[in-house]
């Protein structure tokens, strides 16, 4: 929200510079992003939290400045000149839905002259991003920016029977709003109507049939209060967000409706002339009683760990409108530990409801820097979460492999999420999302990983290795399910150019190697063919974590591979991207199980021996099958079985390929002899020939 510094000074005589005011407000929780120059003077750009609807006006920010600088806030009491004709003779108001509209005040003008606004008003509005329309509409916008109360002006002559009826929309009802769009309404929407039809969407936008034009002479001025939650739903449903709806949904002060109406009437008479009928038609069905909140010094000390002088507490709360009154047994004793104050919540601070809220107000205006930085004593011993040690070890290994951890927002675009969602997964959709492209909780970490890769690559970071430990969300039997996942993403170079080696692109072999390194912390991963449709069929695989199938239990599985080009193009990725996703809790459980089985073994005193087997295998036979058959021989001297090279073509027959398998032998008792190695090799070759129809390559 933009604020004119010179406009603020009309309500509080602050002599500090705009930069100093910016700093003080920001430290007090009213974040001022920037200060810019304009023809109307310095403009402050405020980034307000959603609970501070009271600050969405110059007068609200001026109140904060007066409390910070201990300066008086100028009273605001407009008194427009009225004629002798009562307004009740010219207009009537009825509220049929008091749960949606808690107050509606109407004033009537006759004989106004609609025309352009004067330069001073145009300059103010344009500096704050508002376009000048005409003097009547500009007056309503000016008061909204000044006091935070949205107003709307109707051409009175277009209202049937000169009546205003606040009601719910009727089934199938439609309205054409000021932006010339016909909108279909639903029964939960609050409408402003006359005796015949709807003339405005309450608190959102007026209708085109009753707008102020240059031929308008009689005006009905609306100043109302609408229920924030209902109004926000209406705004979202219609896809229509306005300056008025933004203020209403954050909470407008219901007590300011008449004051803002009088101020706007004063401005209209000044700009457009005419006659203001006497009085106001003010329908206020249920005025809420002021809320009382008690503040005690004991609670202030408990929460903040330090005291604030009585005079500062009372000055801050009084400046903010809470009217503190000392209520303890010794009201004259300054600094008493038993001190207490009865406070009355002002109508513009509906976000304050508890004692802790008053303490926050005192702390931010007294200055957070004046409180000592100390931790509250813990009421219970801290305990590490399940799998915390395993999680730390996984992080350490991934960082050692060159990966960097990211934390991403789990709200994603439904269309992107659907690309990577398994067919049997029901997405978790938000009922009331902030935006359409953030309306689903991710079903897979792949979506957010690709968004992180896209963001970095598009900003010149081409060589990336990222990982995230997060959660995927879904619905099962209409109940939410959260699954912890580990997601990896890599792109760019696996090795940069040096004087010894050329640059080399990251490949699926690099990703598999990184995952195998991670698997070394467990009893190893089991790789199988098969992967999701968005991964390259020849450069992807299923990764099984935990128990292997030969033990009779199905392991948890993830997948890894290269993203297909047509999916990469949807994220505007112009280089190869490699992804992996593993179930996190089974991975941690496998790591803890493996660690519990770890036993000390002395370093062997005898050398290891390598033997290479150049095998010719039929297409479809995998290295995993070869390694499994070799390990099934249960030769205790076998230390490792690894693939070395793969070759097709040449002297290798069609339908077959050559695979180099390297087996390492080592004994803890003696140096292996040539006879023993020959015997081991013969057993391996024989087993592979019988089970996989393998043969040794001769050329």
C-alpha positions in Angstrom: 0.0 0.0 0.0 1.3 3.4 -1.0 1.2 6.4 1.4 1.9 10.1 0.9 4.2 11.4 3.6 2.7 14.9 3.3 -0.8 13.5 3.8 0.4 11.7 7.0 1.7 15.0 8.3 -1.9 16.4 8.1 -2.8 14.2 11.0 0.4 14.1 13.1 3.1 16.8 13.3 6.1 14.6 12.8 9.3 16.5 12.1 11.4 13.4 11.3 12.5 12.6 7.8 10.7 10.1 5.6 13.6 7.7 6.0 13.5 7.9 9.8 9.8 7.3 9.8 10.3 4.3 7.5 12.9 2.9 9.9 10.8 3.4 13.0 7.6 1.9 11.4 9.5 -1.1 10.0 11.0 -1.9 13.4 7.5 -1.6 14.9 6.1 -4.2 12.5 4.7 -1.9 9.8 7.1 -2.8 7.0 7.9 0.1 4.7 9.6 -1.4 1.7 10.7 1.9 0.0 10.5 5.7 -0.1 10.1 7.2 -3.5 9.7 10.8 -4.8 6.5 12.0 -6.6 5.0 15.3 -7.6 2.9 15.1 -4.5 5.9 14.5 -2.2 7.6 11.4 -0.8 5.7 8.1 -1.2 6.1 5.3 1.3 5.4 1.8 0.1 4.0 -0.3 3.0 3.8 -4.1 3.1 1.1 -4.8 5.6 0.2 -8.1 7.3 -3.4 -9.3 6.7 -4.5 -8.7 10.3 -3.7 -4.9 10.1 -6.7 -3.7 8.2 -6.6 -0.6 10.5 -3.4 0.5 8.8 -4.8 0.5 5.3 -5.3 4.2 5.4 -3.3 7.4 6.0 -5.1 8.0 9.3 -4.3 4.5 10.6 -0.6 4.8 9.8 -0.6 8.3 11.3 -2.0 6.7 14.5 1.0 4.3 14.6 3.4 7.3 14.0 1.8 9.2 16.8 2.3 6.3 19.2 6.0 5.8 18.1 7.0 9.4 18.4 4.7 10.2 21.4 2.9 12.9 19.4 -0.8 13.8 19.5 -3.0 12.5 16.8 -5.2 15.3 15.3 -8.9 14.8 15.9 -11.0 14.3 12.8 -14.5 15.8 13.0 -16.0 16.9 9.6 -19.3 18.8 9.7 -20.7 19.3 6.2 -23.4 21.9 5.7 -26.9 20.3 5.5 -30.1 21.5 4.1 -33.4 21.5 6.0 -34.9 18.6 3.9 -34.5 15.3 5.8 -32.7 12.5 4.0 -35.5 10.1 5.1 -37.8 11.7 2.6 -35.5 10.9 -0.3 -34.2 7.4 0.4 -34.8 4.3 2.4 -32.5 1.5 3.4 -33.3 -2.1 4.6 -30.8 -4.9 5.5 -32.2 -8.4 5.0 -29.0 -10.2 5.7 -27.4 -8.7 8.8 -25.0 -11.6 9.0 -23.4 -10.4 5.7 -23.8 -6.6 6.2 -23.6 -5.3 9.7 -24.1 -1.6 9.0 -25.3 0.6 6.1 -25.3 4.4 6.2 -26.6 6.4 3.3 -26.5 10.2 2.5 -28.2 12.0 -0.4 -27.1 14.9 -2.5 -29.2 16.9 -4.9 -28.1 19.2 -7.7 -24.4 18.1 -7.9 -22.3 18.9 -10.9 -20.2 16.0 -12.0 -16.9 17.0 -13.7 -13.1 16.6 -13.6 -11.4 16.7 -10.2 -9.0 19.6 -9.3 -5.3 19.1 -9.9 -4.4 18.7 -6.2 -6.8 15.7 -5.9 -5.7 14.2 -9.2 -2.0 14.5 -8.1 -2.7 12.7 -4.8 -4.6 9.9 -6.4 -2.1 9.3 -9.2 0.8 9.3 -6.8 -0.9 6.4 -5.0 -1.7 4.5 -8.2 -5.4 5.6 -8.5 -6.8 6.9 -11.8 -8.9 10.0 -11.7 -12.5 9.4 -12.9 -14.6 12.3 -11.9 -15.0 14.5 -8.8 -17.7 12.4 -7.1 -15.9 9.0 -7.6 -12.5 10.6 -6.8 -14.0 12.0 -3.5 -15.0 8.4 -2.4 -11.5 7.1 -3.3 -9.8 9.9 -1.5 -11.7 9.2 1.7 -11.0 5.5 1.4 -7.3 6.2 1.2 -7.6 8.7 4.0 -9.7 6.8 6.5 -9.7 3.3 5.2 -13.5 3.1 4.7 -14.6 2.2 1.2 -17.5 4.2 -0.1 -19.7 4.0 -3.2 -21.8 6.6 -5.0 -25.0 5.7 -6.8 -26.9 7.7 -9.3 -30.0 8.1 -7.2 -32.3 8.6 -10.2 -31.5 5.1 -11.4 -32.6 3.4 -8.2 -36.2 2.0 -8.3 -38.4 3.6 -5.6 -35.2 5.3 -4.3 -34.7 2.3 -2.1 -31.6 0.3 -1.0 -32.1 -3.3 -0.1 -29.1 -5.3 1.2 -29.9 -8.9 0.5 -28.5 -12.2 -0.7 -28.2 -12.9 -4.4 -31.2 -14.8 -5.9 -30.8 -18.1 -7.8 -29.6 -17.5 -11.3 -29.2 -13.8 -10.7 -26.6 -11.9 -12.8 -25.1 -8.4 -12.7 -23.0 -6.3 -15.1 -20.3 -4.6 -13.0 -18.5 -1.4 -13.6 -15.9 -3.2 -15.7 -18.6 -4.2 -18.2 -18.4 -7.9 -17.3 -21.6 -9.8 -16.7 -21.2 -11.9 -13.6 -23.2 -14.9 -12.4 -24.1 -14.7 -8.7 -24.6 -17.3 -6.0 -26.9 -17.3 -3.0 -24.1 -16.7 -0.4 -23.1 -13.3 -2.0 -24.2 -10.0 -0.5 -25.9 -7.8 -3.0 -26.9 -4.1 -2.9 -30.2 -3.8 -4.7 -33.0 -1.4 -5.3 -36.7 -2.3 -5.4 -36.3 -4.1 -8.8 -32.7 -5.4 -9.3 -29.2 -5.7 -8.0 -27.1 -2.5 -8.4 -23.8 -3.6 -6.8 -21.9 -6.5 -5.4 -21.6 -5.5 -1.7 -18.1 -4.4 -0.8 -16.6 -5.5 -4.1 -17.8 -3.4 -7.1 -20.8 -1.4 -8.2 -23.0 -2.1 -11.1 -22.9 -0.4 -14.5 -26.5 0.7 -14.5 -26.2 2.9 -11.5 -22.8 4.4 -12.0 -22.0 8.1 -11.7 -21.9 9.8 -15.1 -21.5 13.4 -16.2 -25.3 13.8 -16.4 -25.8 12.7 -12.8 -27.3 15.3 -10.6 -28.6 13.4 -7.6 -26.3 11.0 -5.6 -26.8 8.4 -2.9 -23.6 7.9 -1.0 -23.0 4.4 0.6 -20.8 3.8 3.7 -21.2 0.3 5.0 -19.6 -2.6 6.8 -19.5 -6.1 5.3 -18.6 -9.4 6.9 -14.9 -10.0 6.0 -15.0 -13.8 5.4 -18.1 -13.8 3.3 -16.8 -10.8 1.2 -13.5 -12.6 0.6 -15.3 -15.7 -0.7 -17.4 -13.5 -3.0 -14.3 -11.7 -4.3 -12.6 -15.1 -5.0 -15.6 -16.6 -6.6 -16.1 -13.7 -9.0 -12.3 -13.4 -9.6 -12.7 -9.7 -8.7 -10.3 -8.1 -6.3 -10.6 -4.3 -5.8 -9.2 -1.7 -3.4 -12.5 -1.9 -1.5 -12.7 -5.6 -1.2 -9.0 -5.8 0.0 -9.9 -3.5 2.9 -13.2 -5.1 3.7 -11.7 -8.6 3.8 -9.0 -7.5 6.2 -11.6 -5.9 8.5 -12.9 -2.3 8.3 -13.8 -0.4 11.4 -17.7 -0.5 11.6 -17.8 2.6 13.8 -16.1 4.8 11.2 -18.9 4.4 8.6 -20.6 7.7 9.7 -17.4 9.6 10.1 -16.2 8.6 6.6 -19.6 9.5 5.2 -19.5 13.0 6.7 -15.9 13.5 5.5 -16.9 12.4 1.9 -20.0 14.6 2.0 -17.8 17.6 3.0 -15.5 16.8 0.1 -18.3 16.3 -2.5 -19.9 19.7 -1.5 -16.4 21.3 -2.0 -15.8 19.6 -5.4 -19.3 19.3 -6.9 -21.5 21.7 -5.1 -25.2 20.8 -4.7 -27.3 20.3 -1.6 -26.8 17.7 1.2 -30.0 16.5 2.7 -30.2 16.6 6.5 -29.1 13.6 8.5 -28.2 10.0 7.5 -30.1 6.8 7.0 -28.0 4.6 9.2 -29.1 1.0 9.7 -27.0 -0.7 12.4 -28.9 -3.9 13.5 -26.5 -5.1 16.1 -23.8 -2.8 17.4 -21.2 -4.9 19.2 -20.3 -4.1 22.8 -16.7 -3.0 23.4 -14.4 -5.9 24.4 -12.5 -5.6 27.7 -9.0 -7.1 28.0 -6.9 -7.2 31.1 -3.1 -6.7 31.1 -0.9 -7.6 34.0 2.8 -6.8 34.6 3.3 -10.4 35.7 2.4 -11.7 32.2 4.4 -9.0 30.5 7.5 -10.0 32.5 6.9 -13.7 31.8 6.6 -13.2 28.0 9.2 -10.5 27.4 11.7 -11.2 30.2 12.0 -7.5 31.0 9.9 -4.7 32.4 8.5 -1.6 30.8 7.8 1.5 32.9 4.2 2.2 33.8 4.1 5.5 32.0 5.3 3.9 28.8 2.8 1.2 29.0 0.0 3.6 29.5 1.2 6.1 26.8 1.5 3.4 24.2 -1.9 1.8 24.8 -3.6 5.2 25.1 -2.0 6.4 21.8 -3.3 3.2 20.1 -6.8 3.7 21.4 -7.0 1.0 24.1 -7.8 3.5 27.0 -5.9 1.7 29.7 -7.2 2.0 33.3 -5.2 0.9 36.3 -7.2 -1.8 38.0 -4.9 -3.3 40.7 -5.1 -2.6 44.4 -2.3 -0.1 44.4 -2.9 2.0 41.3 -0.5 4.7 42.4 2.5 2.4 42.9 4.8 2.6 39.9 6.6 -0.6 38.9 4.5 -2.9 41.1 4.7 -6.6 40.2 0.9 -6.8 40.8 0.1 -3.9 38.4 -2.8 -4.5 36.1 -4.7 -2.5 33.6 -8.2 -2.8 32.2 -8.2 -2.0 28.5 -11.0 -1.4 26.1 -10.4 -2.7 22.6 -11.0 0.1 20.0 -13.4 -0.8 17.2 -10.6 -0.6 14.5 -8.5 -3.3 16.2 -10.6 -6.4 15.8 -7.3 -8.4 15.6 -6.6 -7.8 19.3 -8.5 -10.2 21.5 -6.1 -11.5 24.2 -3.6 -10.2 26.7 -0.7 -11.5 24.6 -1.9 -9.2 21.8 -1.6 -6.2 24.1 1.9 -7.3 25.1 2.8 -7.4 21.5 1.6 -3.9 21.0 3.6 -2.7 23.9 6.8 -4.6 22.8 6.8 -3.3 19.2 6.2 0.3 20.2 8.6 0.2 23.2 11.2 -1.3 20.9 12.2 -5.0 20.6 15.8 -4.0 20.8 15.3 -2.8 24.4 14.4 -6.4 25.5 17.3 -8.7 26.4 18.0 -11.5 23.9 17.5 -14.6 26.1 15.8 -18.0 25.7 12.9 -19.0 27.9 13.6 -21.9 30.2 12.5 -25.2 28.7 9.7 -26.9 30.6 10.7 -30.3 29.4 13.8 -32.0 28.2 14.5 -31.7 24.5 14.4 -35.0 22.5 15.5 -35.7 19.0 12.9 -36.7 16.5 12.7 -40.2 15.2 15.2 -40.9 12.4 17.1 -37.7 13.3 20.5 -39.4 13.3 19.8 -41.2 10.0 18.6 -37.9 8.5 21.8 -36.2 9.5 23.9 -39.0 8.0 22.0 -38.8 4.7 22.4 -35.0 4.6 26.1 -35.3 5.2 26.5 -37.8 2.4 24.6 -35.8 -0.1 26.5 -32.6 0.8 29.7 -34.6 0.4 28.6 -35.6 -3.1 28.2 -32.0 -4.0 24.5 -31.5 -3.5 22.9 -28.4 -1.9 19.7 -28.6 0.2 16.6 -26.6 -0.8 13.3 -25.9 1.0 10.5 -25.2 -1.4 6.8 -24.1 -1.0 4.5 -27.1 -1.3 1.6 -25.3 -3.0 1.9 -25.9 -6.7 0.0 -25.5 -10.0 -2.6 -28.3 -10.5 -1.6 -28.7 -14.2 2.1 -29.1 -13.3 1.4 -31.5 -10.4 -0.8 -33.7 -12.7 2.2 -34.3 -15.0 4.1 -36.2 -12.3 1.2 -37.6 -10.2 0.7 -41.4 -10.1 -2.7 -42.5 -11.6 -3.8 -44.0 -8.2 -3.1 -40.8 -6.2 -5.9 -38.3 -5.4 -4.5 -34.8 -5.1 -5.0 -32.6 -1.9 -6.7 -29.5 -3.2 -7.1 -26.3 -1.1 -10.7 -25.2 -0.5 -9.8 -21.5 -0.5 -6.4 -21.0 -2.3 -4.6 -17.7 -2.6 -4.0 -18.2 -6.3 -5.0 -20.7 -8.9 -1.4 -21.7 -9.6 -0.9 -22.5 -5.9 -4.2 -24.4 -5.3 -2.9 -28.0 -4.8 -0.5 -29.5 -2.3 2.2 -31.3 -4.3 1.7 -35.0 -4.9 5.4 -35.4 -5.6 8.6 -33.5 -4.8 9.5 -33.6 -8.5 7.3 -30.6 -9.3 9.0 -28.3 -6.8 12.4 -29.6 -7.7 11.9 -28.8 -11.3 10.7 -25.3 -10.4 13.9 -24.8 -8.4 16.0 -26.0 -11.3 14.0 -23.8 -13.7 14.5 -20.7 -11.5 18.2 -21.2 -11.2 19.0 -22.2 -14.8 17.0 -19.2 -16.1 19.2 -17.0 -13.9 22.5 -18.3 -15.2 23.2 -21.1 -12.7 23.7 -23.9 -15.2 25.5 -26.6 -13.1 23.2 -27.7 -10.3 23.0 -30.5 -7.8 20.0 -30.1 -5.4 18.2 -32.2 -2.9 15.2 -31.7 -0.7 13.8 -33.6 2.3 10.1 -32.8 2.3 6.6 -34.2 2.1 4.2 -35.3 -0.6 0.5 -34.9 0.0 -2.5 -36.9 -1.1 -6.0 -38.0 -0.1 -6.8 -41.6 0.8 -10.5 -42.3 1.6 -11.1 -38.6 1.8 -8.5 -38.3 4.5 -5.2 -36.4 4.1 -2.0 -38.4 3.9 1.6 -37.0 4.2 4.5 -39.0 2.9 8.1 -38.0 3.6 10.3 -38.0 0.5 13.8 -37.4 -0.6 14.1 -35.6 -4.0 17.3 -35.1 -6.0 17.8 -32.9 -9.1 20.9 -32.4 -11.2 21.8 -30.7 -14.4 24.8 -29.2 -16.2 28.3 -30.5 -15.9 29.5 -33.4 -13.8 33.1 -32.3 -14.2 34.3 -28.9 -15.3 37.2 -28.5 -17.8 40.7 -28.6 -16.3 44.2 -28.8 -17.8 44.1 -32.6 -17.3 40.5 -33.5 -18.3 37.8 -32.1 -20.6 34.4 -31.0 -19.3 31.9 -33.8 -19.0 28.1 -33.5 -18.8 26.1 -35.0 -15.9 24.6 -38.3 -17.0 22.3 -41.0 -15.7 25.4 -43.0 -14.7 26.4 -40.1 -12.4 23.0 -40.0 -10.8 23.0 -43.8 -10.3 26.5 -43.5 -8.8 25.4 -40.9 -6.4 22.4 -43.0 -5.3 24.6 -46.1 -4.9 26.9 -44.0 -2.7 23.8 -43.1 -0.6 22.8 -46.8 -0.6 26.2 -47.7 0.9 24.8 -46.2 4.2 22.2 -49.0 4.1 22.6 -52.6 2.8 22.5 -51.2 -0.7 19.7 -50.3 -3.2 18.2 -52.8 -5.5 17.7 -51.6 -9.1 15.0 -52.8 -11.4 13.7 -51.8 -14.8 10.6 -49.7 -15.0 10.0 -46.0 -14.3 7.3 -43.3 -14.7 6.3 -42.2 -18.1 7.9 -38.8 -17.7 11.4 -40.4 -17.5 13.5 -41.5 -20.4 12.9 -45.2 -20.9 16.6 -46.1 -21.6 18.0 -43.8 -18.9 15.8 -44.5 -15.9 15.2 -47.2 -13.3 13.2 -48.2 -10.3 15.1 -47.9 -7.0 14.1 -50.4 -4.3 15.0 -49.4 -0.7 15.1 -51.8 2.2 14.2 -55.4 2.0 15.0 -57.2 -1.3 12.5 -59.4 -3.1 14.5 -62.6 -2.6 13.7 -62.3 1.1 10.0 -62.5 0.4 9.1 -58.9 1.3 8.4 -56.1 -1.1 10.7 -53.1 -0.6 9.6 -49.5 -0.8 10.5 -48.1 -4.2 11.4 -44.8 -5.8 12.7 -43.9 -9.2 15.5 -42.1 -10.9 16.4 -41.1 -14.4 16.5 -38.4 -17.1 13.5 -36.2 -17.7 12.0 -36.6 -21.1 12.4 -33.6 -23.4 8.7 -32.9 -23.9 8.3 -32.6 -20.1 11.4 -30.5 -19.8 10.0 -28.1 -22.4 7.0 -27.4 -20.2 9.4 -25.9 -17.6 11.5 -24.2 -20.4 14.5 -26.3 -19.6 17.0 -26.4 -22.5 19.5 -28.8 -21.0 19.3 -32.4 -19.7 17.8 -32.7 -16.3 18.2 -35.8 -14.0 15.8 -36.5 -11.2 15.3 -39.0 -8.4 12.7 -39.5 -5.7 12.9 -42.0 -2.8 10.6 -42.7 0.1 12.3 -41.1 3.1 11.1 -43.1 6.1 12.0 -46.5 4.6 15.4 -45.1 3.7 16.0 -43.9 7.2 14.8 -47.3 8.6 17.1 -49.2 6.3 20.0 -47.0 7.3 19.3 -47.6 11.0 19.0 -51.3 10.5 22.2 -51.4 8.6 24.0 -49.4 11.3 22.7 -51.7 14.0 24.3 -54.6 12.1 27.6 -52.8 11.6 30.5 -54.5 13.4 34.2 -53.8 13.7 36.4 -55.7 11.3 40.2 -55.3 11.2 41.8 -54.1 8.0 42.9 -57.2 6.0 46.6 -57.9 6.1 46.5 -59.7 2.7 46.1 -58.2 -0.7 42.9 -58.1 -2.8 42.8 -59.5 -6.3 40.7 -58.3 -9.2 39.3 -60.5 -11.9 37.5 -59.2 -15.0 34.9 -61.2 -16.8 34.0 -60.0 -20.3 30.6 -61.6 -20.7 28.3 -61.9 -23.8 24.7 -61.6 -22.6 21.3 -61.6 -24.3 19.4 -58.3 -24.5 17.2 -58.1 -21.4 19.7 -59.6 -19.0 20.7 -57.0 -16.5 23.8 -56.5 -14.4 21.6 -56.9 -11.3 20.8 -60.4 -12.4 24.5 -61.1 -13.0 25.6 -59.8 -9.6 22.8 -61.7 -7.9 23.9 -65.0 -9.5 27.5 -64.4 -8.5 26.6 -63.5 -4.9 24.3 -66.6 -4.7 27.5 -68.7 -5.0 28.3 -67.6 -1.4 32.0 -67.5 -2.0 33.2 -65.7 1.2 36.2 -64.3 -0.5 34.1 -62.1 -2.9 34.4 -58.5 -1.7 32.6 -56.7 -4.5 30.9 -57.1 -7.9 30.9 -54.1 -10.1 30.1 -53.3 -13.8 33.1 -52.1 -15.8 32.0 -51.5 -19.4 29.2 -52.2 -21.9 29.7 -52.7 -25.6 27.4 -53.5 -28.6 28.1 -54.1 -32.2 31.4 -55.2 -33.9 31.8 -59.0 -33.4 28.9 -59.1 -30.9 25.9 -60.8 -32.5 22.7 -59.0 -32.9 20.4 -59.3 -29.9 23.4 -59.6 -27.5 25.8 -57.2 -25.8 29.1 -57.4 -24.0 29.3 -56.6 -20.3 32.6 -56.3 -18.4 32.1 -57.4 -14.8 34.9 -56.8 -12.2 35.0 -59.1 -9.2 37.3 -58.4 -6.2 38.5 -61.3 -4.1 40.2 -61.0 -0.7 40.9 -63.3 2.2 41.4 -62.3 5.8 43.4 -65.5 6.5 46.0 -65.8 3.7 47.1 -64.6 0.3 44.9 -66.1 -2.3 46.7 -68.6 -4.6 46.3 -68.8 -8.4 44.6 -72.2 -8.0 41.9 -70.7 -5.6 41.3 -67.8 -8.0 40.9 -70.2 -11.0 38.5 -72.3 -9.0 36.4 -69.2 -8.0 36.4 -68.0 -11.6 35.3 -71.4 -12.9 32.4 -71.5 -10.5 31.3 -68.0 -11.6 31.5 -68.8 -15.3 29.7 -72.1 -14.9 26.8 -70.5 -12.8 26.4 -67.7 -15.4 26.4 -70.1 -18.3 23.7 -72.3 -16.7 21.4 -69.6 -15.4 21.8 -66.7 -17.8 23.2 -68.5 -20.9 26.2 -66.2 -20.7 29.5 -66.9 -22.4 33.0 -65.4 -22.3 33.8 -62.9 -25.0 36.7 -64.2 -27.2 37.1 -61.2 -29.5 
